[in-house]
Amino acid sequence: MKKRLIALTLCAAMLVSAVLTGCQNGGTTESNNSVVSNTESAASSSSDSSIPEDGGFKTISYEASKDKYRNYYEIFVYSFCDSDGDGIGDFKGLTSKLDYLNDGDPKTTDDLGIDGIWLMPIMPSGSYHKYDVDNYKDIDKSYGTLEDFKTFLSEAHKRGINVIIDFVINHTSNTNEWFKKAKEELKEGKTDGYAQYYNFVQSASKPADVGASKYYYGGTKGWYYESAFAQNMPDLNLKNEKVRKEIEGICDFWLKDIGIDGFRLDAAYHYDQNSNESINDIKWLYDYCKSIKDDVYMVGEVWMGGNVISDFYKSGADSFFNFDMQGTSGQVATKAVNLKNVKGYYDYVKSWVDTITENNSKAISAPFISNHDTARSAGFLTRNTQKEKNAAMAYLLTPGNPFIYYGEEIGMTGSGEDPDKRTGMVWSLSDNTGYVASIPGATTNTEKPEEGVAEAQKNENSLLNLYKKVIRLKLQNPEIARGTFTPVTLDENNKAVGAFISEYNGSKVMVILNLSDKATVTVPKSAMSYSGVRGYIVSDTTNTEKVELNGEQLTIPANSVVVLK
Protein backbone atom coordinates (compact mmCIF):
# COMPACT_ATOMS: atom_id res chain seq x y z
CA MET A 1 0.00 0.00 0.00
CA LYS A 2 1.34 3.41 -0.87
CA LYS A 3 2.15 5.58 2.10
CA ARG A 4 -0.45 8.20 2.59
CA LEU A 5 0.46 11.80 3.22
CA ILE A 6 -0.80 12.56 6.71
CA ALA A 7 -2.24 16.00 7.14
CA LEU A 8 -0.46 18.19 9.64
CA THR A 9 -2.60 21.33 9.41
CA LEU A 10 -4.26 20.94 12.78
CA CYS A 11 -4.07 24.50 14.05
CA ALA A 12 -7.14 25.83 12.23
CA ALA A 13 -9.12 22.64 12.75
CA MET A 14 -8.57 22.75 16.49
CA LEU A 15 -9.17 26.53 16.70
CA VAL A 16 -6.36 26.91 19.19
CA SER A 17 -3.95 29.10 17.29
CA ALA A 18 -2.82 30.76 20.50
CA VAL A 19 -1.63 27.40 21.70
CA LEU A 20 -0.33 25.99 18.46
CA THR A 21 1.24 29.03 16.80
CA GLY A 22 3.88 27.87 14.36
CA CYS A 23 2.62 24.34 13.60
CA GLN A 24 3.90 24.69 10.06
CA ASN A 25 7.59 24.02 9.59
CA GLY A 26 9.46 27.21 8.91
CA GLY A 27 6.82 29.60 10.26
CA THR A 28 7.45 32.53 12.57
CA THR A 29 7.01 32.71 16.32
CA GLU A 30 5.05 35.61 17.78
CA SER A 31 6.79 35.40 21.15
CA ASN A 32 10.50 34.92 21.75
CA ASN A 33 9.97 34.11 25.42
CA SER A 34 7.58 31.15 25.57
CA VAL A 35 7.32 29.38 28.93
CA VAL A 36 5.01 26.62 30.09
CA SER A 37 5.01 24.29 33.05
CA ASN A 38 4.02 20.66 32.65
CA THR A 39 1.30 21.28 35.21
CA GLU A 40 -0.13 24.58 33.99
CA SER A 41 -1.87 25.67 30.83
CA ALA A 42 -0.08 27.54 28.09
CA ALA A 43 -2.79 30.15 28.09
CA SER A 44 -2.00 31.14 31.68
CA SER A 45 1.71 31.63 30.97
CA SER A 46 1.53 33.40 27.62
CA SER A 47 -1.34 34.59 25.50
CA ASP A 48 0.71 34.02 22.33
CA SER A 49 2.57 30.88 23.38
CA SER A 50 4.19 28.61 20.80
CA ILE A 51 4.16 25.77 23.33
CA PRO A 52 0.97 23.67 23.33
CA GLU A 53 -1.01 23.12 26.49
CA ASP A 54 -0.16 19.91 28.34
CA GLY A 55 2.58 19.26 25.81
CA GLY A 56 -0.09 18.82 23.17
CA PHE A 57 -1.35 15.57 24.72
CA LYS A 58 -4.97 16.66 24.77
CA THR A 59 -4.91 19.61 22.38
CA ILE A 60 -3.27 18.09 19.29
CA SER A 61 -5.18 15.43 17.40
CA TYR A 62 -3.77 13.07 14.76
CA GLU A 63 -4.84 11.00 11.77
CA ALA A 64 -5.07 7.25 12.28
CA SER A 65 -2.39 5.33 10.38
CA LYS A 66 -3.34 3.98 6.97
CA ASP A 67 0.03 2.42 6.16
CA LYS A 68 2.29 -0.26 7.64
CA TYR A 69 3.71 2.01 10.34
CA ARG A 70 2.13 1.09 13.67
CA ASN A 71 2.70 0.95 17.41
CA TYR A 72 2.43 -2.77 18.11
CA TYR A 73 1.40 -4.50 21.33
CA GLU A 74 2.34 -8.14 21.86
CA ILE A 75 -0.34 -10.26 23.53
CA PHE A 76 -0.29 -13.78 24.95
CA VAL A 77 -4.00 -14.56 24.76
CA TYR A 78 -3.70 -17.21 27.50
CA SER A 79 -2.62 -14.56 30.02
CA PHE A 80 -4.45 -11.45 28.90
CA CYS A 81 -8.09 -11.59 29.99
CA ASP A 82 -10.28 -14.51 31.04
CA SER A 83 -13.93 -13.88 30.14
CA ASP A 84 -15.50 -17.06 31.50
CA GLY A 85 -13.56 -17.80 34.69
CA ASP A 86 -11.94 -21.02 33.49
CA GLY A 87 -8.46 -19.70 34.30
CA ILE A 88 -7.41 -19.19 30.67
CA GLY A 89 -7.54 -15.98 28.67
CA ASP A 90 -9.66 -16.01 25.54
CA PHE A 91 -10.77 -13.92 22.58
CA LYS A 92 -13.93 -12.73 24.25
CA GLY A 93 -11.81 -11.37 27.09
CA LEU A 94 -9.35 -9.79 24.68
CA THR A 95 -12.19 -8.16 22.73
CA SER A 96 -13.56 -6.69 25.95
CA LYS A 97 -10.21 -4.94 26.54
CA LEU A 98 -9.76 -3.41 23.09
CA ASP A 99 -10.88 0.03 24.26
CA TYR A 100 -7.99 -0.01 26.73
CA LEU A 101 -5.63 -0.35 23.78
CA ASN A 102 -7.49 1.96 21.39
CA ASP A 103 -11.09 3.18 21.54
CA GLY A 104 -11.03 4.12 17.86
CA ASP A 105 -11.31 7.87 18.42
CA PRO A 106 -8.04 9.81 17.89
CA LYS A 107 -9.51 12.75 19.80
CA THR A 108 -9.72 10.88 23.11
CA THR A 109 -6.76 10.37 25.43
CA ASP A 110 -7.94 7.60 27.75
CA ASP A 111 -6.65 4.69 25.66
CA LEU A 112 -3.06 3.59 25.13
CA GLY A 113 -3.00 4.54 21.44
CA ILE A 114 -2.05 1.10 20.15
CA ASP A 115 -2.78 0.62 16.43
CA GLY A 116 -1.18 -2.79 15.90
CA ILE A 117 -1.50 -6.10 17.77
CA TRP A 118 0.78 -9.11 17.52
CA LEU A 119 -0.83 -12.26 18.87
CA MET A 120 1.36 -15.09 20.10
CA PRO A 121 0.29 -18.49 18.66
CA ILE A 122 -3.48 -19.01 18.59
CA MET A 123 -3.76 -22.24 16.58
CA PRO A 124 -4.67 -25.63 18.12
CA SER A 125 -1.80 -27.05 20.14
CA GLY A 126 -1.21 -29.39 23.06
CA SER A 127 1.06 -26.97 24.90
CA TYR A 128 0.23 -23.86 26.91
CA HIS A 129 2.46 -21.69 24.68
CA LYS A 130 1.16 -23.18 21.41
CA TYR A 131 4.42 -22.95 19.48
CA ASP A 132 3.83 -26.56 18.38
CA VAL A 133 0.91 -26.40 15.96
CA ASP A 134 -1.52 -29.26 15.35
CA ASN A 135 -3.80 -27.51 12.86
CA TYR A 136 -2.92 -24.33 10.98
CA LYS A 137 -6.48 -23.41 10.01
CA ASP A 138 -8.29 -23.12 13.31
CA ILE A 139 -8.26 -21.51 16.78
CA ASP A 140 -7.24 -23.40 19.89
CA LYS A 141 -10.48 -24.27 21.66
CA SER A 142 -9.18 -22.98 25.00
CA TYR A 143 -9.18 -19.49 23.43
CA GLY A 144 -12.64 -19.81 21.92
CA THR A 145 -13.89 -20.41 18.41
CA LEU A 146 -12.98 -19.14 15.00
CA GLU A 147 -16.11 -16.98 15.19
CA ASP A 148 -14.81 -15.48 18.45
CA PHE A 149 -11.59 -14.61 16.65
CA LYS A 150 -13.46 -13.07 13.73
CA THR A 151 -15.43 -10.91 16.15
CA PHE A 152 -12.20 -9.79 17.81
CA LEU A 153 -10.63 -9.02 14.43
CA SER A 154 -13.65 -7.02 13.30
CA GLU A 155 -13.70 -4.99 16.50
CA ALA A 156 -9.95 -4.35 16.25
CA HIS A 157 -10.30 -3.15 12.68
CA LYS A 158 -13.16 -0.83 13.68
CA ARG A 159 -10.68 0.84 16.05
CA GLY A 160 -7.99 1.18 13.39
CA ILE A 161 -5.90 -1.65 14.88
CA ASN A 162 -4.07 -4.00 12.51
CA VAL A 163 -3.65 -7.59 13.69
CA ILE A 164 -0.77 -9.93 12.90
CA ILE A 165 -0.50 -13.48 14.20
CA ASP A 166 2.41 -15.72 15.05
CA PHE A 167 3.17 -17.98 12.09
CA VAL A 168 5.08 -21.05 13.28
CA ILE A 169 6.29 -22.83 10.16
CA ASN A 170 9.85 -23.72 11.10
CA HIS A 171 8.32 -26.76 12.74
CA THR A 172 5.01 -28.42 13.61
CA SER A 173 3.86 -30.42 16.59
CA ASN A 174 4.73 -34.11 16.59
CA THR A 175 0.96 -34.69 16.89
CA ASN A 176 0.26 -32.75 13.68
CA GLU A 177 -1.44 -34.96 11.07
CA TRP A 178 1.40 -34.33 8.64
CA PHE A 179 3.97 -35.76 11.04
CA LYS A 180 1.80 -38.69 12.10
CA LYS A 181 1.29 -39.63 8.44
CA ALA A 182 5.01 -39.22 7.76
CA LYS A 183 5.89 -41.76 10.46
CA GLU A 184 3.19 -44.17 9.24
CA GLU A 185 4.52 -44.01 5.69
CA LEU A 186 8.09 -44.60 6.81
CA LYS A 187 6.96 -47.77 8.61
CA GLU A 188 5.48 -48.88 5.29
CA GLY A 189 8.72 -48.12 3.49
CA LYS A 190 7.33 -45.06 1.70
CA THR A 191 9.67 -42.07 1.52
CA ASP A 192 8.12 -39.90 -1.20
CA GLY A 193 5.06 -38.60 0.63
CA TYR A 194 4.65 -36.87 3.98
CA ALA A 195 8.13 -37.97 5.05
CA GLN A 196 9.42 -35.31 2.66
CA TYR A 197 7.49 -32.66 4.59
CA TYR A 198 10.15 -33.03 7.27
CA ASN A 199 13.90 -33.44 7.40
CA PHE A 200 14.18 -37.20 7.91
CA VAL A 201 17.55 -38.86 7.45
CA GLN A 202 18.39 -42.54 7.28
CA SER A 203 21.30 -43.55 9.47
CA ALA A 204 22.59 -46.60 11.30
CA SER A 205 22.98 -44.46 14.41
CA LYS A 206 21.73 -41.12 15.67
CA PRO A 207 23.25 -38.36 13.48
CA ALA A 208 25.48 -35.78 15.10
CA ASP A 209 23.96 -32.42 15.99
CA VAL A 210 24.51 -29.66 13.44
CA GLY A 211 24.43 -26.18 14.95
CA ALA A 212 21.11 -25.77 16.73
CA SER A 213 19.64 -28.81 15.00
CA LYS A 214 19.37 -32.10 16.82
CA TYR A 215 18.08 -35.45 15.60
CA TYR A 216 15.48 -37.69 17.20
CA TYR A 217 14.33 -41.23 16.55
CA GLY A 218 11.54 -41.24 13.96
CA GLY A 219 9.69 -44.34 15.11
CA THR A 220 11.15 -46.63 12.45
CA LYS A 221 14.56 -48.29 12.67
CA GLY A 222 17.23 -46.27 10.89
CA TRP A 223 15.18 -43.08 10.54
CA TYR A 224 15.72 -39.84 12.43
CA TYR A 225 14.21 -36.39 12.10
CA GLU A 226 15.67 -32.93 12.60
CA SER A 227 14.49 -30.42 15.21
CA ALA A 228 16.08 -27.12 16.19
CA PHE A 229 14.07 -26.79 19.41
CA ALA A 230 12.56 -29.89 20.99
CA GLN A 231 11.67 -33.49 20.31
CA ASN A 232 7.99 -32.62 19.99
CA MET A 233 8.72 -29.90 17.38
CA PRO A 234 9.97 -31.60 14.17
CA ASP A 235 11.35 -29.17 11.60
CA LEU A 236 9.53 -28.73 8.31
CA ASN A 237 11.34 -29.02 4.99
CA LEU A 238 10.49 -25.64 3.52
CA LYS A 239 12.23 -26.50 0.24
CA ASN A 240 9.65 -29.17 -0.51
CA GLU A 241 7.10 -27.93 -3.05
CA LYS A 242 4.22 -29.80 -1.40
CA VAL A 243 5.04 -28.15 1.93
CA ARG A 244 5.14 -24.78 0.22
CA LYS A 245 1.74 -25.38 -1.35
CA GLU A 246 0.36 -26.31 2.07
CA ILE A 247 1.79 -23.12 3.58
CA GLU A 248 0.50 -21.00 0.71
CA GLY A 249 -2.95 -22.43 1.37
CA ILE A 250 -2.62 -21.46 5.04
CA CYS A 251 -1.65 -17.91 4.00
CA ASP A 252 -4.73 -17.80 1.75
CA PHE A 253 -6.90 -18.85 4.67
CA TRP A 254 -5.67 -16.25 7.15
CA LEU A 255 -5.08 -13.33 4.80
CA LYS A 256 -7.98 -13.76 2.37
CA ASP A 257 -10.67 -15.76 4.16
CA ILE A 258 -10.18 -14.43 7.69
CA GLY A 259 -8.69 -11.03 6.88
CA ILE A 260 -5.72 -10.64 9.20
CA ASP A 261 -3.07 -8.02 8.34
CA GLY A 262 0.12 -10.05 8.43
CA PHE A 263 2.41 -12.47 10.23
CA ARG A 264 5.15 -12.59 12.81
CA LEU A 265 7.59 -15.27 11.63
CA ASP A 266 8.74 -17.42 14.52
CA ALA A 267 12.29 -18.82 14.46
CA ALA A 268 12.96 -17.46 10.96
CA TYR A 269 16.72 -17.89 11.36
CA HIS A 270 16.23 -21.65 11.64
CA TYR A 271 14.25 -22.23 8.44
CA ASP A 272 17.41 -23.76 7.01
CA GLN A 273 20.79 -24.67 8.50
CA ASN A 274 22.24 -22.17 6.02
CA SER A 275 21.14 -18.63 6.82
CA ASN A 276 21.23 -17.58 3.16
CA GLU A 277 18.76 -20.34 2.40
CA SER A 278 16.56 -19.15 5.28
CA ILE A 279 16.57 -15.69 3.67
CA ASN A 280 15.45 -17.27 0.39
CA ASP A 281 12.65 -19.10 2.20
CA ILE A 282 11.41 -15.83 3.69
CA LYS A 283 11.56 -14.15 0.26
CA TRP A 284 9.34 -16.87 -1.20
CA LEU A 285 6.87 -16.53 1.67
CA TYR A 286 6.78 -12.72 1.63
CA ASP A 287 6.40 -12.54 -2.14
CA TYR A 288 3.53 -15.00 -2.01
CA CYS A 289 1.77 -13.13 0.79
CA LYS A 290 2.12 -9.85 -1.11
CA SER A 291 0.48 -11.49 -4.10
CA ILE A 292 -2.54 -12.11 -1.86
CA LYS A 293 -2.49 -8.86 0.11
CA ASP A 294 -0.33 -6.06 -1.25
CA ASP A 295 -0.05 -4.26 2.10
CA VAL A 296 0.65 -7.38 4.18
CA TYR A 297 3.01 -6.68 7.08
CA MET A 298 5.62 -9.26 8.01
CA VAL A 299 8.09 -9.15 10.90
CA GLY A 300 10.60 -11.92 11.51
CA GLU A 301 12.37 -13.29 14.56
CA VAL A 302 16.10 -13.68 13.94
CA TRP A 303 17.53 -13.91 17.45
CA MET A 304 21.10 -13.05 16.54
CA GLY A 305 23.43 -10.06 16.45
CA GLY A 306 22.68 -7.01 14.37
CA ASN A 307 25.02 -7.98 11.52
CA VAL A 308 23.04 -11.18 10.96
CA ILE A 309 19.62 -9.59 11.47
CA SER A 310 20.34 -6.86 8.94
CA ASP A 311 21.19 -9.46 6.28
CA PHE A 312 17.69 -10.90 6.59
CA TYR A 313 16.24 -7.63 5.32
CA LYS A 314 17.54 -8.74 1.90
CA SER A 315 14.56 -11.11 1.85
CA GLY A 316 12.30 -8.12 1.19
CA ALA A 317 10.23 -8.71 4.34
CA ASP A 318 9.23 -5.49 6.11
CA SER A 319 10.82 -5.91 9.55
CA PHE A 320 13.00 -8.03 11.77
CA PHE A 321 13.12 -7.52 15.53
CA ASN A 322 16.15 -5.53 16.65
CA PHE A 323 17.55 -7.76 19.38
CA ASP A 324 20.48 -5.41 19.93
CA MET A 325 18.08 -2.94 21.56
CA GLN A 326 16.48 -5.30 24.09
CA GLY A 327 17.51 -6.69 27.43
CA THR A 328 19.80 -5.75 30.25
CA SER A 329 22.80 -5.31 27.92
CA GLY A 330 20.85 -3.79 25.04
CA GLN A 331 21.37 -0.35 23.55
CA VAL A 332 18.33 1.13 25.31
CA ALA A 333 19.15 -0.09 28.83
CA THR A 334 22.90 0.43 28.73
CA LYS A 335 23.67 3.35 26.46
CA ALA A 336 20.50 5.44 26.79
CA VAL A 337 19.20 4.72 30.30
CA ASN A 338 22.13 3.66 32.48
CA LEU A 339 24.98 5.57 30.84
CA LYS A 340 22.65 8.45 29.88
CA ASN A 341 24.47 8.71 26.58
CA VAL A 342 21.54 9.74 24.40
CA LYS A 343 23.84 11.12 21.75
CA GLY A 344 25.61 7.77 21.45
CA TYR A 345 22.28 5.95 21.42
CA TYR A 346 20.99 8.09 18.54
CA ASP A 347 24.25 7.48 16.65
CA TYR A 348 23.57 3.77 17.03
CA VAL A 349 19.98 4.16 15.77
CA LYS A 350 21.29 6.06 12.74
CA SER A 351 23.78 3.30 11.96
CA TRP A 352 21.11 0.63 12.32
CA VAL A 353 18.55 2.37 10.12
CA ASP A 354 21.15 3.07 7.45
CA THR A 355 22.27 -0.55 7.44
CA ILE A 356 18.83 -2.12 7.07
CA THR A 357 17.72 0.34 4.41
CA GLU A 358 20.83 -0.49 2.40
CA ASN A 359 19.58 -4.08 2.33
CA ASN A 360 15.93 -3.14 1.76
CA SER A 361 14.92 0.37 0.77
CA LYS A 362 11.49 -0.20 2.33
CA ALA A 363 12.84 -1.63 5.60
CA ILE A 364 10.91 -0.79 8.76
CA SER A 365 12.87 -0.97 12.00
CA ALA A 366 11.29 -3.02 14.82
CA PRO A 367 12.66 -1.88 18.20
CA PHE A 368 11.64 -3.50 21.48
CA ILE A 369 13.02 -3.85 24.99
CA SER A 370 11.49 -7.18 26.06
CA ASN A 371 9.17 -9.93 24.85
CA HIS A 372 7.80 -13.34 25.82
CA ASP A 373 11.24 -14.99 25.57
CA THR A 374 13.26 -12.39 27.48
CA ALA A 375 13.37 -10.96 30.96
CA ARG A 376 10.77 -8.23 31.37
CA SER A 377 12.13 -4.69 31.20
CA ALA A 378 10.89 -3.57 34.63
CA GLY A 379 13.12 -6.22 36.19
CA PHE A 380 16.36 -5.41 34.43
CA LEU A 381 15.65 -1.70 34.93
CA THR A 382 15.65 -2.49 38.66
CA ARG A 383 11.96 -1.65 39.15
CA ASN A 384 12.93 1.98 38.87
CA THR A 385 9.94 3.77 37.39
CA GLN A 386 12.00 6.71 36.14
CA LYS A 387 14.34 4.34 34.30
CA GLU A 388 11.33 2.60 32.78
CA LYS A 389 9.95 5.94 31.64
CA ASN A 390 13.29 6.94 30.16
CA ALA A 391 13.54 3.63 28.32
CA ALA A 392 10.07 4.17 26.87
CA MET A 393 10.91 7.65 25.60
CA ALA A 394 14.17 6.36 24.13
CA TYR A 395 12.90 3.39 22.16
CA LEU A 396 9.34 4.38 21.27
CA LEU A 397 10.40 7.70 19.77
CA THR A 398 12.66 6.24 17.07
CA PRO A 399 11.95 5.21 13.47
CA GLY A 400 9.81 2.22 12.66
CA ASN A 401 7.33 0.01 14.49
CA PRO A 402 7.96 -0.42 18.22
CA PHE A 403 6.74 -3.63 19.86
CA ILE A 404 5.44 -3.25 23.42
CA TYR A 405 5.10 -6.43 25.46
CA TYR A 406 1.78 -6.62 27.31
CA GLY A 407 2.15 -5.33 30.88
CA GLU A 408 5.34 -3.43 30.10
CA GLU A 409 3.35 -0.23 30.45
CA ILE A 410 2.43 -1.02 34.07
CA GLY A 411 5.83 -2.35 35.16
CA MET A 412 5.11 -6.08 35.20
CA THR A 413 8.15 -8.22 35.98
CA GLY A 414 9.22 -11.75 35.10
CA SER A 415 12.42 -13.60 34.27
CA GLY A 416 13.96 -17.05 34.31
CA GLU A 417 11.82 -19.80 32.84
CA ASP A 418 9.51 -18.84 29.97
CA PRO A 419 6.23 -19.23 31.91
CA ASP A 420 7.47 -16.67 34.45
CA LYS A 421 7.74 -14.10 31.63
CA ARG A 422 4.14 -14.72 30.52
CA THR A 423 2.07 -14.33 33.67
CA GLY A 424 -1.40 -12.80 33.84
CA MET A 425 -2.03 -9.19 32.85
CA VAL A 426 -2.81 -7.23 36.01
CA TRP A 427 -5.98 -5.24 35.41
CA SER A 428 -6.47 -4.27 39.06
CA LEU A 429 -4.86 -4.96 42.42
CA SER A 430 -8.25 -5.12 44.14
CA ASP A 431 -10.48 -6.76 41.51
CA ASN A 432 -9.43 -10.05 39.94
CA THR A 433 -12.06 -9.97 37.20
CA GLY A 434 -10.39 -11.24 34.04
CA TYR A 435 -7.09 -11.94 35.81
CA VAL A 436 -5.34 -15.19 34.87
CA ALA A 437 -3.88 -16.33 38.17
CA SER A 438 -1.89 -19.35 37.06
CA ILE A 439 0.32 -20.09 34.04
CA PRO A 440 1.53 -23.70 33.65
CA GLY A 441 5.08 -23.95 34.95
CA ALA A 442 5.29 -20.40 36.30
CA THR A 443 6.72 -19.82 39.76
CA THR A 444 5.98 -16.09 40.14
CA ASN A 445 2.21 -16.04 39.60
CA THR A 446 1.66 -13.99 42.78
CA GLU A 447 4.24 -11.36 41.85
CA LYS A 448 2.45 -8.20 40.79
CA PRO A 449 3.53 -4.65 39.93
CA GLU A 450 2.94 -1.74 42.27
CA GLU A 451 -0.09 -0.74 40.22
CA GLY A 452 -2.56 -2.58 38.06
CA VAL A 453 -4.20 -0.88 35.10
CA ALA A 454 -7.07 0.47 37.23
CA GLU A 455 -4.73 2.09 39.74
CA ALA A 456 -2.29 3.36 37.10
CA GLN A 457 -5.04 5.06 35.14
CA LYS A 458 -5.89 7.17 38.20
CA ASN A 459 -2.28 8.10 38.91
CA GLU A 460 -1.26 11.05 36.75
CA ASN A 461 2.41 10.22 37.33
CA SER A 462 2.14 6.52 36.49
CA LEU A 463 4.22 4.63 33.96
CA LEU A 464 1.01 3.81 32.07
CA ASN A 465 0.12 7.47 31.61
CA LEU A 466 3.66 8.17 30.41
CA TYR A 467 3.25 5.45 27.76
CA LYS A 468 0.01 7.05 26.62
CA LYS A 469 1.75 10.40 26.17
CA VAL A 470 4.77 8.99 24.36
CA ILE A 471 2.70 6.92 21.93
CA ARG A 472 0.42 9.88 21.25
CA LEU A 473 3.39 12.18 20.65
CA LYS A 474 4.62 9.73 18.03
CA LEU A 475 1.18 9.52 16.42
CA GLN A 476 0.93 13.31 16.33
CA ASN A 477 4.26 13.47 14.52
CA PRO A 478 4.25 10.82 11.78
CA GLU A 479 7.68 12.00 10.67
CA ILE A 480 9.26 10.21 13.65
CA ALA A 481 8.27 6.72 12.55
CA ARG A 482 8.57 7.21 8.81
CA GLY A 483 11.17 9.87 8.15
CA THR A 484 14.88 9.97 7.44
CA PHE A 485 16.81 9.90 10.71
CA THR A 486 19.61 12.44 11.19
CA PRO A 487 21.24 12.87 14.64
CA VAL A 488 22.06 16.43 15.70
CA THR A 489 24.61 17.40 18.36
CA LEU A 490 23.33 20.28 20.51
CA ASP A 491 25.86 20.10 23.34
CA GLU A 492 29.19 18.31 22.93
CA ASN A 493 29.70 18.35 26.71
CA ASN A 494 26.35 16.86 27.69
CA LYS A 495 25.72 13.39 26.23
CA ALA A 496 22.52 13.08 28.24
CA VAL A 497 20.89 15.43 25.74
CA GLY A 498 20.46 13.92 22.30
CA ALA A 499 18.56 15.12 19.27
CA PHE A 500 17.61 14.04 15.79
CA ILE A 501 15.79 15.49 12.79
CA SER A 502 13.28 13.37 10.96
CA GLU A 503 11.98 14.37 7.54
CA TYR A 504 8.98 12.78 5.87
CA ASN A 505 7.14 13.95 2.75
CA GLY A 506 8.76 17.37 2.96
CA SER A 507 7.95 17.95 6.63
CA LYS A 508 10.56 18.01 9.39
CA VAL A 509 10.55 17.67 13.17
CA MET A 510 13.38 17.73 15.66
CA VAL A 511 13.20 15.48 18.71
CA ILE A 512 15.32 16.47 21.73
CA LEU A 513 15.59 13.96 24.57
CA ASN A 514 17.12 14.83 27.94
CA LEU A 515 17.66 11.86 30.27
CA SER A 516 19.47 13.72 33.04
CA ASP A 517 19.07 16.98 34.93
CA LYS A 518 17.48 20.15 33.62
CA ALA A 519 19.47 21.43 30.64
CA THR A 520 19.55 24.46 28.36
CA VAL A 521 20.79 23.98 24.81
CA THR A 522 21.07 26.11 21.72
CA VAL A 523 18.95 24.80 18.85
CA PRO A 524 20.16 26.68 15.76
CA LYS A 525 17.60 27.27 13.06
CA SER A 526 20.38 26.70 10.59
CA ALA A 527 20.05 23.01 11.49
CA MET A 528 16.27 23.02 10.97
CA SER A 529 13.91 25.93 10.53
CA TYR A 530 11.31 25.64 13.27
CA SER A 531 8.60 27.95 14.54
CA GLY A 532 7.98 26.54 17.99
CA VAL A 533 7.43 23.58 20.24
CA ARG A 534 5.16 21.02 18.60
CA GLY A 535 4.88 18.93 21.77
CA TYR A 536 6.71 17.82 24.88
CA ILE A 537 6.60 15.33 27.75
CA VAL A 538 7.96 15.87 31.25
CA SER A 539 8.05 12.28 32.46
CA ASP A 540 7.74 13.15 36.16
CA THR A 541 4.53 15.16 36.49
CA THR A 542 5.53 16.32 39.98
CA ASN A 543 8.45 18.16 38.44
CA THR A 544 7.76 21.91 38.44
CA GLU A 545 10.56 22.73 36.00
CA LYS A 546 9.43 24.36 32.77
CA VAL A 547 9.98 23.96 29.08
CA GLU A 548 11.28 27.30 27.86
CA LEU A 549 11.97 28.53 24.36
CA ASN A 550 13.80 31.87 24.16
CA GLY A 551 14.79 32.45 20.57
CA GLU A 552 17.14 29.55 19.87
CA GLN A 553 17.67 28.70 23.54
CA LEU A 554 15.66 25.67 24.68
CA THR A 555 15.45 24.70 28.33
CA ILE A 556 14.40 21.10 28.93
CA PRO A 557 13.37 19.78 32.36
CA ALA A 558 15.01 16.63 33.68
CA ASN A 559 13.96 13.38 31.98
CA SER A 560 11.92 15.06 29.28
CA VAL A 561 11.44 15.08 25.54
CA VAL A 562 10.59 18.04 23.31
CA VAL A 563 9.54 18.08 19.65
CA LEU A 564 10.21 21.19 17.57
CA LYS A 565 8.49 21.83 14.25
Order of alpha helices (4+ residues) and beta strands (2+ residues): alpha-alpha-beta-alpha-beta-alpha-alpha-alpha-beta-alpha-beta-alpha-beta-beta-beta-alpha-beta-alpha-beta-alpha-beta-alpha-alpha-alpha-beta-alpha-alpha-alpha-beta-beta-beta-beta-beta-beta-beta-beta
